[in-house]
Amino acid sequence: MVIQQKEAVFNIVVCVAALVLYVILRLTVGLYQSHAAFSLLALQAISVLIYRKFARKRGITMDERDLAIRHKAAIIGFSIFWLFFVGFSLATFYANQQTGVVSVNLWVLMVFMGWIVLYLAWSVAALVLYRQ
Amino acid sequence: MTKSQLTNNIRRLRFNHNEMIQEELAKKVGVTRQTIIALEASKYVPSLLLAMKIARVFGVAVEDVFQIVEQ
């Protein structure tokens, strides 16, 4: 498993953990407090440092194939994120109509869910492309 | 329209060069071993630069390493 695959797996684990924690908190402590689950996403920042340290020891860790896969995975990730973003925005618009008010809770949910969708799609696409 | 596929003799050339291991070839051309594995399985089409580097390691022309197969 190359370093990019490990990074993708780590991102998937963090995103799924945040989602699971969100659902648990939502069911137990309520909507407002459940947003705390998204703080788990901050772990993604740590992954960069861990893998940079790991990369220094291993020598060549990224080449043209890895960059090509990263590029393709990013395109897939952003495409799926954009579908989610447009879908969520339109659904909100049609639910509230022109004079409606969008809850701050909904706005926070869209931002963090969008982030999760982006990284999940990006990471899964990268893992699939490495297997091809 | 015919579909083209790039095949290669990297595995054979490695064995002809003192059974060079994938790791050694990867290090010489500056890529990861996984990329050499993908190349040998014809699952990845290399850049011109990488193709020329591989050919230079074996001391042959690029055409002796890579061939286009029309399907």
Backbone of each chain as ProteinMPNN parsed JSONL, in Angstrom:
{"seq_chain_A": "MVIQQKEAVFNIVVCVAALVLYVILRLTVGLYQSHAAFSLLALQAISVLIYRKFARKRGITMDERDLAIRHKAAIIGFSIFWLFFVGFSLATFYANQQTGVVSVNLWVLMVFMGWIVLYLAWSVAALVLYRQ", "coords_chain_A": {"N_chain_A": [[0.846, -1.194, 0.0], [0.703, 2.112, -0.986], [1.766, 5.402, 0.093], [-0.224, 7.304, -0.489], [-2.52, 5.767, -0.642], [-2.746, 4.944, 1.989], [-3.227, 7.369, 3.16], [-5.698, 7.947, 2.017], [-7.279, 5.913, 3.129], [-7.097, 6.645, 5.812], [-8.43, 9.134, 5.733], [-10.999, 8.257, 5.025], [-11.658, 6.741, 7.273], [-11.682, 8.739, 9.275], [-13.74, 10.438, 8.314], [-15.977, 8.703, 8.277], [-16.078, 8.053, 10.983], [-16.702, 10.549, 12.066], [-19.222, 10.919, 10.953], [-20.663, 8.775, 12.084], [-20.447, 9.418, 14.814], [-21.822, 11.802, 14.744], [-24.452, 10.974, 14.138], [-24.98, 9.424, 16.427], [-24.793, 11.393, 18.483], [-26.767, 13.098, 17.625], [-29.052, 11.577, 18.037], [-28.941, 11.23, 20.75], [-28.193, 13.6, 22.277], [-29.183, 15.767, 20.866], [-29.875, 18.189, 18.179], [-28.342, 20.675, 17.994], [-26.059, 20.262, 19.668], [-25.003, 18.065, 18.458], [-23.404, 18.847, 16.356], [-20.871, 19.023, 17.279], [-19.585, 16.705, 16.701], [-18.358, 17.008, 14.264], [-15.945, 18.105, 14.801], [-14.113, 16.158, 14.851], [-13.13, 16.008, 12.327], [-10.946, 17.61, 12.22], [-8.772, 16.038, 12.601], [-7.82, 15.347, 10.155], [-5.981, 17.228, 9.441], [-3.79, 16.525, 10.955], [-3.001, 14.201, 9.708], [-1.527, 14.932, 7.484], [0.908, 15.771, 8.561], [1.822, 13.408, 9.774], [2.145, 11.677, 7.556], [4.0, 13.082, 6.099], [6.276, 12.859, 7.609], [6.589, 10.115, 7.511], [7.023, 9.837, 4.795], [9.54, 10.966, 4.437], [11.266, 9.029, 5.361], [10.981, 6.903, 3.605], [11.94, 7.39, 0.978], [11.361, 7.538, -2.458], [8.107, 8.435, -2.763], [6.016, 9.409, -4.182], [5.048, 9.528, -7.52], [4.725, 10.057, -11.115], [2.469, 8.476, -11.745], [1.065, 8.367, -9.341], [0.431, 11.068, -9.079], [-1.221, 11.388, -11.317], [-3.352, 9.718, -10.599], [-4.17, 11.003, -8.274], [-5.034, 13.394, -9.354], [-7.197, 12.565, -11.014], [-8.849, 11.431, -9.062], [-9.394, 13.68, -7.54], [-10.914, 15.18, -9.335], [-13.165, 13.518, -9.578], [-14.006, 13.538, -6.895], [-14.604, 16.313, -6.459], [-16.603, 16.636, -8.364], [-18.678, 15.001, -7.383], [-19.053, 16.251, -4.943], [-19.989, 18.723, -5.859], [-22.415, 18.001, -7.029], [-23.755, 17.191, -4.723], [-23.761, 19.622, -3.319], [-25.246, 21.377, -5.003], [-27.631, 19.922, -5.141], [-28.403, 19.885, -2.412], [-28.669, 22.628, -1.94], [-30.718, 23.351, -3.741], [-32.775, 21.719, -2.797], [-33.137, 22.822, -0.268], [-33.941, 25.362, -1.007], [-36.369, 24.862, -2.401], [-37.788, 23.748, -0.334], [-38.078, 25.795, 1.506], [-38.962, 27.938, 0.066], [-39.174, 31.289, -1.463], [-39.5, 33.198, 0.533], [-38.78, 32.003, 2.829], [-36.822, 31.031, 5.746], [-33.523, 30.013, 6.296], [-32.223, 27.696, 8.499], [-29.5, 28.098, 10.801], [-28.351, 25.8, 11.74], [-28.824, 24.059, 9.664], [-27.254, 25.158, 7.696], [-24.657, 24.857, 8.765], [-24.615, 22.101, 8.803], [-24.679, 21.555, 6.057], [-22.22, 22.567, 5.199], [-20.292, 20.985, 6.626], [-21.117, 18.392, 5.956], [-20.776, 18.534, 3.25], [-18.007, 18.744, 3.122], [-17.331, 16.22, 4.122], [-18.507, 14.574, 2.178], [-16.983, 15.342, -0.038], [-14.322, 14.513, 0.722], [-14.743, 11.792, 1.224], [-15.604, 10.834, -1.296], [-13.393, 11.522, -2.865], [-11.331, 10.041, -1.617], [-12.279, 7.374, -1.789], [-12.435, 7.134, -4.557], [-9.727, 7.382, -5.197], [-8.688, 5.037, -4.012], [-10.011, 3.101, -5.536], [-9.022, 3.683, -8.09], [-6.332, 3.067, -7.73], [-6.499, 0.345, -7.626], [-7.149, -0.409, -10.152]], "CA_chain_A": [[0.0, 0.0, 0.0], [1.521, 3.32, -1.05], [1.42, 6.423, 1.092], [-1.492, 7.959, -0.854], [-3.602, 4.841, -0.279], [-2.874, 5.008, 3.448], [-3.844, 8.661, 3.445], [-7.105, 7.824, 1.627], [-7.93, 5.074, 4.145], [-7.182, 7.469, 7.025], [-9.498, 10.116, 5.518], [-12.282, 7.543, 5.073], [-11.913, 6.381, 8.684], [-12.027, 9.974, 10.002], [-15.061, 10.908, 7.85], [-17.013, 7.758, 8.743], [-16.148, 8.213, 12.443], [-17.422, 11.81, 12.313], [-20.633, 10.677, 10.602], [-21.247, 7.876, 13.096], [-20.56, 10.2, 16.049], [-22.895, 12.787, 14.515], [-25.739, 10.266, 14.265], [-25.151, 9.056, 17.848], [-25.065, 12.611, 19.252], [-28.073, 13.621, 17.181], [-30.099, 10.77, 18.662], [-28.875, 11.255, 22.214], [-28.162, 14.93, 22.919], [-29.925, 16.776, 20.111], [-29.338, 18.727, 16.926], [-27.319, 21.703, 18.174], [-24.847, 19.675, 20.261], [-24.455, 17.007, 17.581], [-22.417, 19.426, 15.451], [-19.549, 18.822, 17.885], [-18.982, 15.518, 16.063], [-17.553, 17.413, 13.11], [-14.599, 18.504, 15.238], [-13.229, 15.019, 14.536], [-12.546, 16.237, 10.992], [-9.673, 18.297, 12.414], [-7.716, 15.014, 12.551], [-7.284, 15.298, 8.79], [-4.802, 18.106, 9.41], [-2.683, 15.775, 11.547], [-2.566, 13.167, 8.749], [-0.5, 15.515, 6.601], [2.178, 15.761, 9.289], [2.233, 12.016, 9.965], [2.6, 11.093, 6.305], [5.201, 13.776, 5.647], [7.363, 12.241, 8.37], [6.705, 8.771, 6.955], [7.55, 9.981, 3.438], [10.971, 11.283, 4.497], [12.029, 7.797, 5.616], [10.803, 5.891, 2.576], [12.513, 7.728, -0.328], [10.361, 7.959, -3.451], [6.765, 8.066, -2.306], [5.024, 9.88, -5.134], [5.579, 9.705, -8.869], [3.732, 10.563, -12.077], [1.223, 7.689, -11.669], [0.351, 8.828, -8.154], [-0.117, 12.388, -9.376], [-2.338, 11.198, -12.254], [-4.465, 9.159, -9.813], [-4.614, 12.082, -7.377], [-5.754, 14.358, -10.198], [-8.471, 11.952, -11.406], [-9.656, 11.281, -7.843], [-9.846, 15.022, -7.155], [-12.001, 15.549, -10.264], [-14.344, 12.728, -9.168], [-14.428, 14.05, -5.588], [-15.236, 17.624, -6.592], [-17.851, 16.47, -9.136], [-19.699, 14.471, -6.474], [-19.317, 17.321, -3.977], [-20.794, 19.746, -6.527], [-23.769, 17.44, -7.136], [-24.315, 17.261, -3.372], [-23.96, 21.035, -2.966], [-26.365, 21.885, -5.802], [-28.823, 19.19, -4.7], [-28.761, 20.359, -1.063], [-29.102, 24.027, -2.064], [-32.021, 23.381, -4.406], [-33.754, 21.106, -1.896], [-33.395, 23.828, 0.773], [-34.697, 26.443, -1.641], [-37.742, 24.427, -2.67], [-38.472, 23.461, 0.936], [-38.367, 27.048, 2.225], [-39.488, 28.937, -0.881], [-38.425, 32.548, -1.512], [-39.628, 34.0, 1.749], [-38.425, 31.168, 3.979], [-35.565, 31.294, 6.459], [-32.716, 28.803, 6.436], [-31.658, 27.566, 9.842], [-28.032, 28.059, 10.901], [-28.028, 24.384, 11.904], [-28.839, 23.459, 8.323], [-26.098, 25.719, 6.997], [-23.476, 24.163, 9.316], [-24.715, 20.716, 8.339], [-24.323, 21.512, 4.638], [-20.768, 22.8, 5.069], [-19.531, 19.828, 7.092], [-21.479, 17.219, 5.149], [-20.112, 18.756, 1.966], [-16.597, 18.399, 3.339], [-17.27, 14.758, 4.256], [-18.799, 14.001, 0.847], [-15.803, 15.604, -0.876], [-13.193, 13.662, 1.091], [-15.106, 10.378, 1.052], [-15.602, 10.535, -2.732], [-12.0, 11.657, -3.307], [-10.538, 8.928, -1.083], [-12.761, 6.109, -2.367], [-12.013, 7.144, -5.964], [-8.275, 7.117, -5.227], [-8.466, 3.616, -3.72], [-10.489, 2.329, -6.701], [-8.081, 3.912, -9.202], [-5.092, 2.323, -7.455], [-6.75, -1.087, -7.859], [-7.34, -0.665, -11.591]], "C_chain_A": [[0.885, 1.249, 0.0], [0.968, 4.375, -0.094], [0.073, 7.107, 0.801], [-2.702, 7.077, -0.509], [-3.848, 4.883, 1.228], [-3.577, 6.298, 3.853], [-5.35, 8.61, 3.136], [-7.875, 7.011, 2.669], [-8.131, 5.879, 5.433], [-8.326, 8.479, 6.905], [-10.879, 9.466, 5.591], [-12.652, 7.219, 6.52], [-12.377, 7.611, 9.465], [-13.441, 10.445, 9.618], [-16.186, 10.005, 8.357], [-17.19, 7.884, 10.26], [-16.945, 9.472, 12.793], [-18.921, 11.631, 12.027], [-21.342, 9.839, 11.662], [-21.476, 8.633, 14.401], [-21.689, 11.224, 15.929], [-24.273, 12.143, 14.725], [-26.017, 9.924, 15.727], [-25.534, 10.287, 18.686], [-26.438, 13.196, 18.907], [-29.224, 12.896, 17.889], [-30.119, 10.906, 20.183], [-28.961, 12.663, 22.818], [-28.829, 16.041, 22.115], [-29.164, 17.372, 18.949], [-28.163, 19.686, 17.141], [-25.993, 21.104, 18.652], [-24.184, 18.656, 19.317], [-23.409, 17.536, 16.596], [-20.981, 19.27, 15.98], [-18.818, 17.64, 17.246], [-18.058, 15.902, 14.915], [-16.154, 17.889, 13.494], [-13.596, 17.381, 14.994], [-12.51, 15.227, 13.196], [-11.199, 16.962, 11.077], [-8.495, 17.321, 12.362], [-7.082, 14.931, 11.157], [-6.049, 16.181, 8.642], [-3.574, 17.374, 9.944], [-2.123, 14.765, 10.549], [-1.463, 13.675, 7.832], [0.866, 15.438, 7.267], [2.721, 14.341, 9.45], [2.833, 11.461, 8.679], [3.822, 11.797, 5.729], [6.42, 13.159, 6.337], [7.665, 10.846, 7.803], [7.382, 8.826, 5.577], [9.049, 10.231, 3.438], [11.817, 10.022, 4.65], [12.053, 6.869, 4.401], [11.46, 6.186, 1.219], [11.439, 8.184, -1.279], [8.975, 7.487, -3.004], [5.678, 8.53, -3.271], [5.674, 10.093, -6.499], [4.454, 10.134, -9.805], [2.409, 9.792, -12.035], [0.392, 8.14, -10.472], [-0.294, 10.189, -8.402], [-1.32, 12.291, -10.308], [-3.57, 10.677, -11.516], [-5.051, 10.23, -8.899], [-5.481, 13.085, -8.142], [-7.148, 13.825, -10.568], [-9.41, 11.858, -10.199], [-10.21, 12.628, -7.397], [-11.012, 15.462, -8.039], [-13.29, 14.82, -9.866], [-14.913, 13.27, -7.85], [-15.171, 15.367, -5.702], [-16.54, 17.545, -7.385], [-18.978, 16.001, -8.225], [-20.074, 15.525, -5.425], [-20.245, 18.373, -4.599], [-22.24, 19.277, -6.699], [-24.494, 17.532, -5.789], [-24.692, 18.703, -3.031], [-25.171, 21.62, -3.703], [-27.671, 21.228, -5.349], [-29.33, 19.699, -3.363], [-29.321, 21.779, -1.138], [-30.499, 24.114, -2.68], [-33.117, 22.808, -3.516], [-34.139, 22.102, -0.804], [-34.278, 24.946, 0.222], [-36.156, 26.048, -1.86], [-38.522, 24.13, -1.39], [-38.908, 24.753, 1.63], [-39.035, 28.114, 1.369], [-38.733, 30.272, -0.714], [-38.458, 33.338, -0.202], [-39.212, 33.24, 3.011], [-37.095, 31.565, 4.593], [-34.814, 29.973, 6.622], [-32.062, 28.793, 7.808], [-30.133, 27.528, 9.789], [-27.567, 26.608, 11.04], [-27.915, 23.696, 10.545], [-27.606, 23.908, 7.522], [-24.8, 25.013, 7.443], [-23.433, 22.721, 8.815], [-24.275, 20.601, 6.875], [-22.811, 21.66, 4.442], [-19.982, 21.537, 5.453], [-19.856, 18.552, 6.31], [-20.831, 17.317, 3.763], [-18.647, 18.363, 2.022], [-16.43, 16.872, 3.385], [-17.512, 14.09, 2.905], [-17.584, 14.153, -0.071], [-14.677, 14.624, -0.563], [-13.49, 12.166, 0.957], [-15.02, 9.991, -0.425], [-14.185, 10.532, -3.279], [-11.19, 10.414, -2.879], [-10.97, 7.582, -1.677], [-12.324, 6.016, -3.834], [-10.528, 6.82, -6.085], [-8.0, 5.63, -4.999], [-8.888, 2.738, -4.91], [-9.496, 2.467, -7.859], [-6.751, 3.182, -8.978], [-5.26, 0.828, -7.737], [-6.861, -1.418, -9.336], [-6.012, -0.938, -12.288]], "O_chain_A": [[1.721, 1.419, 0.888], [-0.133, 4.251, 0.443], [-0.672, 7.445, 1.72], [-3.764, 7.576, -0.135], [-4.989, 4.86, 1.688], [-4.406, 6.316, 4.763], [-6.168, 9.149, 3.882], [-8.988, 7.374, 3.048], [-9.187, 5.811, 6.063], [-9.099, 8.664, 7.845], [-11.815, 10.042, 6.145], [-13.796, 7.395, 6.939], [-13.343, 7.541, 10.225], [-14.238, 10.805, 10.485], [-17.222, 10.491, 8.812], [-18.311, 7.829, 10.765], [-17.765, 9.458, 13.71], [-19.77, 12.128, 12.767], [-22.459, 10.145, 12.079], [-22.534, 8.524, 15.02], [-22.415, 11.48, 16.89], [-25.138, 12.701, 15.401], [-27.133, 10.103, 16.215], [-26.467, 10.239, 19.487], [-27.158, 13.709, 19.764], [-30.22, 13.503, 18.282], [-31.155, 10.726, 20.824], [-29.717, 12.888, 23.763], [-29.02, 17.143, 22.628], [-27.978, 17.106, 18.752], [-27.106, 19.519, 16.532], [-24.934, 21.407, 18.102], [-22.977, 18.424, 19.375], [-22.616, 16.762, 16.061], [-20.012, 19.371, 15.226], [-17.589, 17.582, 17.249], [-17.088, 15.2, 14.63], [-15.287, 18.057, 12.636], [-12.389, 17.614, 14.936], [-11.426, 14.69, 12.969], [-10.409, 16.935, 10.133], [-7.359, 17.724, 12.11], [-5.941, 14.495, 11.012], [-5.179, 15.91, 7.815], [-2.46, 17.571, 9.457], [-0.921, 14.499, 10.537], [-0.568, 12.92, 7.452], [1.859, 15.086, 6.63], [3.917, 14.099, 9.285], [3.901, 10.849, 8.701], [4.589, 11.204, 4.97], [7.464, 12.965, 5.715], [8.821, 10.455, 7.641], [8.203, 7.972, 5.241], [9.756, 9.766, 2.544], [12.935, 9.947, 4.142], [13.021, 6.139, 4.189], [11.527, 5.288, 0.38], [10.682, 9.105, -0.971], [8.719, 6.289, -2.886], [4.536, 8.081, -3.177], [6.71, 10.749, -6.616], [3.374, 10.523, -9.36], [1.348, 10.373, -12.259], [-0.827, 8.279, -10.569], [-1.426, 10.433, -7.986], [-2.311, 13.002, -10.136], [-4.689, 11.126, -11.765], [-6.269, 10.351, -8.766], [-6.508, 13.555, -7.651], [-8.146, 14.536, -10.453], [-10.599, 12.162, -10.294], [-11.347, 12.718, -6.935], [-11.981, 16.046, -7.553], [-14.365, 15.419, -9.821], [-16.123, 13.44, -7.702], [-16.241, 15.533, -5.117], [-17.477, 18.296, -7.115], [-20.09, 16.526, -8.277], [-21.242, 15.676, -5.066], [-21.172, 18.854, -3.947], [-23.175, 20.059, -6.535], [-25.668, 17.895, -5.718], [-25.782, 18.975, -2.527], [-26.016, 22.278, -3.095], [-28.69, 21.901, -5.193], [-30.528, 19.92, -3.187], [-30.316, 22.098, -0.489], [-31.354, 24.858, -2.199], [-34.235, 23.323, -3.473], [-35.312, 22.221, -0.45], [-35.215, 25.41, 0.873], [-37.066, 26.812, -1.542], [-39.748, 24.241, -1.355], [-39.966, 24.806, 2.258], [-39.603, 29.075, 1.889], [-37.787, 30.37, 0.068], [-37.516, 34.067, 0.11], [-39.283, 33.772, 4.12], [-36.339, 32.346, 4.014], [-35.383, 28.96, 7.027], [-31.428, 29.766, 8.218], [-29.55, 26.993, 8.847], [-26.516, 26.235, 10.519], [-27.032, 22.869, 10.316], [-27.009, 23.131, 6.778], [-23.969, 24.628, 6.62], [-22.38, 22.194, 8.457], [-23.579, 19.656, 6.504], [-22.207, 20.965, 3.625], [-19.119, 21.081, 4.703], [-18.973, 17.738, 6.039], [-20.399, 16.318, 3.189], [-18.116, 17.737, 1.105], [-15.519, 16.313, 2.774], [-16.806, 13.152, 2.534], [-17.206, 13.224, -0.783], [-14.139, 13.981, -1.464], [-12.609, 11.376, 0.622], [-14.444, 8.96, -0.773], [-13.812, 9.654, -4.058], [-10.465, 9.825, -3.681], [-10.129, 6.753, -2.024], [-11.897, 4.958, -4.296], [-10.122, 6.07, -6.973], [-7.185, 5.029, -5.7], [-8.213, 1.765, -5.247], [-9.172, 1.485, -8.527], [-6.121, 2.732, -9.935], [-4.293, 0.132, -8.046], [-6.687, -2.57, -9.733], [-5.986, -1.173, -13.496]]}, "seq_chain_B": "MTKSQLTNNIRRLRFNHNEMIQEELAKKVGVTRQTIIALEASKYVPSLLLAMKIARVFGVAVEDVFQIVEQ", "coords_chain_B": {"N_chain_B": [[-13.135, 2.581, -35.42], [-9.903, 1.675, -34.401], [-8.692, 0.285, -31.339], [-5.967, 1.181, -29.369], [-3.284, -0.336, -27.572], [-0.746, -0.162, -25.126], [1.979, -2.187, -24.872], [4.664, -3.901, -23.134], [8.18, -4.836, -22.641], [9.328, -4.932, -20.19], [9.585, -6.697, -17.987], [10.928, -8.922, -19.123], [13.279, -7.66, -19.976], [14.336, -6.874, -17.521], [15.005, -9.318, -16.39], [16.936, -10.123, -18.179], [18.891, -8.366, -17.529], [20.745, -9.114, -15.36], [18.776, -10.181, -13.657], [17.364, -8.001, -12.531], [15.756, -6.449, -9.849], [12.375, -5.228, -9.22], [12.291, -3.073, -7.483], [14.84, -2.007, -7.693], [14.919, -1.106, -10.353], [12.883, 0.763, -10.164], [14.015, 2.622, -8.414], [16.122, 3.508, -9.992], [14.858, 4.865, -12.071], [13.348, 6.67, -10.749], [10.729, 6.263, -9.666], [7.92, 4.746, -7.893], [7.814, 1.323, -6.658], [5.34, 0.242, -7.092], [4.468, 1.524, -9.361], [6.11, 0.428, -11.316], [5.179, -2.178, -11.207], [2.538, -1.745, -12.116], [3.131, -0.855, -14.677], [4.374, -3.111, -15.861], [2.214, -4.787, -15.929], [0.783, -3.667, -17.878], [-1.054, -1.749, -17.113], [-0.753, 0.853, -16.805], [0.044, 3.741, -18.603], [3.072, 5.109, -19.355], [4.684, 8.377, -18.991], [6.399, 10.15, -21.626], [8.91, 10.869, -20.792], [9.423, 9.11, -18.632], [9.312, 6.684, -20.011], [11.526, 6.933, -21.679], [13.552, 7.077, -19.795], [13.431, 4.505, -18.689], [14.098, 2.964, -20.909], [16.708, 3.843, -21.25], [17.963, 2.86, -18.969], [18.068, 0.145, -19.568], [19.589, 0.277, -21.81], [18.586, 0.318, -24.407], [16.477, 1.093, -27.319], [13.481, 3.109, -27.087], [11.388, 1.924, -28.45], [12.05, -0.714, -28.283], [11.372, -1.368, -25.796], [8.722, -0.57, -25.351], [5.674, -1.279, -27.049], [3.119, -0.631, -29.473], [-0.04, -2.055, -29.599], [-2.493, -2.781, -31.874], [-5.963, -3.135, -31.549]], "CA_chain_B": [[-11.829, 3.056, -34.932], [-9.198, 0.627, -33.657], [-8.233, 0.673, -30.009], [-4.536, 0.9, -29.204], [-2.829, -0.631, -26.212], [0.711, -0.147, -25.02], [2.542, -3.327, -24.144], [6.107, -3.665, -22.902], [9.049, -5.99, -22.337], [10.127, -4.566, -19.006], [9.885, -7.882, -17.173], [11.97, -9.696, -19.81], [14.512, -6.874, -19.944], [14.867, -6.933, -16.151], [15.65, -10.627, -16.186], [18.143, -10.13, -19.005], [19.885, -7.495, -16.885], [21.117, -9.716, -14.067], [17.564, -10.353, -12.845], [17.163, -6.757, -11.789], [14.454, -6.462, -9.142], [11.508, -4.07, -9.518], [12.693, -1.976, -6.589], [16.069, -1.421, -8.245], [14.522, -0.353, -11.544], [12.096, 1.911, -9.688], [14.947, 3.599, -7.865], [16.928, 4.076, -11.084], [14.073, 5.777, -12.908], [12.704, 7.656, -9.886], [9.299, 6.037, -9.407], [7.689, 3.748, -6.852], [7.755, -0.056, -7.16], [3.957, 0.013, -7.536], [4.355, 2.012, -10.742], [6.761, -0.59, -12.158], [4.222, -3.3, -11.247], [1.437, -1.33, -13.006], [3.671, -0.796, -16.049], [4.569, -4.483, -16.342], [0.889, -5.384, -16.17], [0.164, -2.798, -18.911], [-2.195, -1.055, -16.516], [-0.43, 2.275, -16.755], [0.816, 4.244, -19.757], [4.012, 6.076, -18.776], [4.987, 9.595, -19.743], [7.533, 9.959, -22.541], [10.134, 10.997, -19.981], [9.629, 7.86, -17.899], [9.598, 5.631, -21.004], [12.92, 7.107, -22.125], [14.427, 6.731, -18.66], [13.452, 3.038, -18.582], [14.881, 2.468, -22.056], [18.126, 4.169, -21.014], [18.473, 1.926, -17.95], [18.353, -1.134, -20.231], [20.487, 0.532, -22.934], [17.898, 0.001, -25.671], [15.586, 2.156, -27.791], [12.146, 3.091, -26.452], [10.556, 0.963, -29.2], [12.406, -2.077, -27.862], [10.742, -1.597, -24.484], [7.267, -0.396, -25.471], [5.081, -1.499, -28.368], [1.681, -0.359, -29.569], [-0.802, -3.168, -30.168], [-3.816, -2.348, -32.349], [-6.963, -4.183, -31.259]], "C_chain_B": [[-11.145, 1.956, -34.096], [-8.699, 1.171, -32.318], [-6.763, 0.274, -29.865], [-4.203, 0.621, -27.748], [-1.313, -0.675, -26.19], [1.176, -1.36, -24.216], [4.035, -3.074, -23.944], [6.846, -4.946, -22.547], [9.855, -5.761, -21.056], [10.533, -5.79, -18.188], [11.032, -8.697, -17.793], [13.318, -8.971, -19.74], [15.149, -6.882, -18.547], [15.612, -8.237, -15.918], [16.926, -10.751, -17.0], [19.254, -9.255, -18.423], [20.136, -7.964, -15.46], [19.932, -9.847, -13.097], [17.338, -9.159, -11.917], [15.78, -6.789, -11.107], [13.694, -5.158, -9.432], [11.923, -2.843, -8.713], [13.904, -1.232, -7.154], [15.753, -0.569, -9.476], [13.764, 0.911, -11.139], [13.008, 3.019, -9.182], [15.737, 4.289, -8.973], [16.151, 5.086, -11.926], [13.257, 6.783, -12.077], [11.204, 7.512, -9.727], [9.154, 5.023, -8.274], [7.623, 2.349, -7.489], [6.355, -0.367, -7.699], [3.768, 0.472, -8.984], [5.005, 1.025, -11.709], [5.822, -1.805, -12.303], [3.082, -2.977, -12.215], [1.899, -1.288, -14.461], [3.797, -2.201, -16.638], [3.245, -5.174, -16.66], [0.123, -4.623, -17.257], [-1.087, -2.092, -18.396], [-1.947, 0.448, -16.439], [0.422, 2.647, -17.965], [1.756, 5.33, -19.243], [4.135, 7.344, -19.611], [6.178, 9.291, -20.657], [8.851, 9.982, -21.769], [10.446, 9.688, -19.249], [9.975, 6.719, -18.854], [11.048, 5.719, -21.452], [13.91, 6.762, -21.022], [14.562, 5.217, -18.531], [14.303, 2.446, -19.711], [16.372, 2.707, -21.83], [18.742, 3.239, -19.974], [18.879, 0.6, -18.609], [19.283, -0.972, -21.438], [19.887, 0.148, -24.276], [17.036, 1.192, -26.097], [14.211, 2.012, -27.123], [11.249, 2.046, -27.12], [10.859, -0.488, -28.815], [11.778, -2.411, -26.498], [9.217, -1.572, -24.62], [6.804, -0.614, -26.908], [3.587, -1.16, -28.323], [1.018, -1.553, -30.239], [-2.171, -2.646, -30.569], [-4.809, -3.485, -32.109], [-8.195, -4.013, -32.133]], "O_chain_B": [[-11.757, 1.386, -33.193], [-8.34, 2.341, -32.189], [-6.378, -0.844, -30.206], [-4.746, 1.234, -26.828], [-0.678, -1.165, -27.124], [0.819, -1.533, -23.051], [4.597, -2.143, -24.52], [6.255, -5.972, -22.209], [10.93, -6.332, -20.875], [11.678, -5.905, -17.753], [11.968, -9.106, -17.107], [14.355, -9.581, -19.481], [16.374, -6.895, -18.423], [16.694, -8.263, -15.333], [17.883, -11.4, -16.576], [20.42, -9.396, -18.79], [19.782, -7.291, -14.491], [20.071, -9.65, -11.89], [17.152, -9.299, -10.708], [14.774, -7.119, -11.734], [14.274, -4.146, -9.826], [11.904, -1.719, -9.215], [13.983, -0.004, -7.102], [16.256, 0.545, -9.619], [13.979, 1.986, -11.698], [12.805, 4.196, -9.478], [15.992, 5.492, -8.912], [16.725, 6.049, -12.433], [12.564, 7.636, -12.631], [10.482, 8.507, -9.66], [10.147, 4.507, -7.761], [7.405, 2.212, -8.693], [6.203, -1.143, -8.643], [2.999, -0.126, -9.736], [4.495, 0.813, -12.81], [5.695, -2.377, -13.386], [2.699, -3.814, -13.033], [1.146, -1.644, -15.368], [3.381, -2.45, -17.769], [3.169, -6.029, -17.542], [-1.046, -4.908, -17.517], [-2.046, -1.869, -19.135], [-2.83, 1.214, -16.054], [1.387, 1.962, -18.302], [1.298, 6.36, -18.749], [3.744, 7.38, -20.778], [6.873, 8.291, -20.475], [9.775, 9.22, -22.055], [11.585, 9.22, -19.248], [10.826, 5.884, -18.548], [11.723, 4.699, -21.588], [14.982, 6.219, -21.289], [15.654, 4.7, -18.294], [15.117, 1.549, -19.49], [17.199, 1.866, -22.181], [19.911, 2.87, -20.085], [19.898, 0.008, -18.256], [19.717, -1.963, -22.024], [20.599, -0.296, -25.177], [16.88, 2.163, -25.357], [13.839, 0.934, -26.659], [10.459, 1.373, -26.458], [10.026, -1.375, -28.999], [11.674, -3.575, -26.11], [8.516, -2.429, -24.082], [7.46, -0.186, -27.858], [2.901, -1.361, -27.321], [1.447, -2.008, -31.3], [-2.922, -2.137, -29.737], [-4.535, -4.643, -32.424], [-9.138, -4.798, -32.031]]}, "name": "protein", "num_of_chains": 2, "seq": "MVIQQKEAVFNIVVCVAALVLYVILRLTVGLYQSHAAFSLLALQAISVLIYRKFARKRGITMDERDLAIRHKAAIIGFSIFWLFFVGFSLATFYANQQTGVVSVNLWVLMVFMGWIVLYLAWSVAALVLYRQMTKSQLTNNIRRLRFNHNEMIQEELAKKVGVTRQTIIALEASKYVPSLLLAMKIARVFGVAVEDVFQIVEQ"}
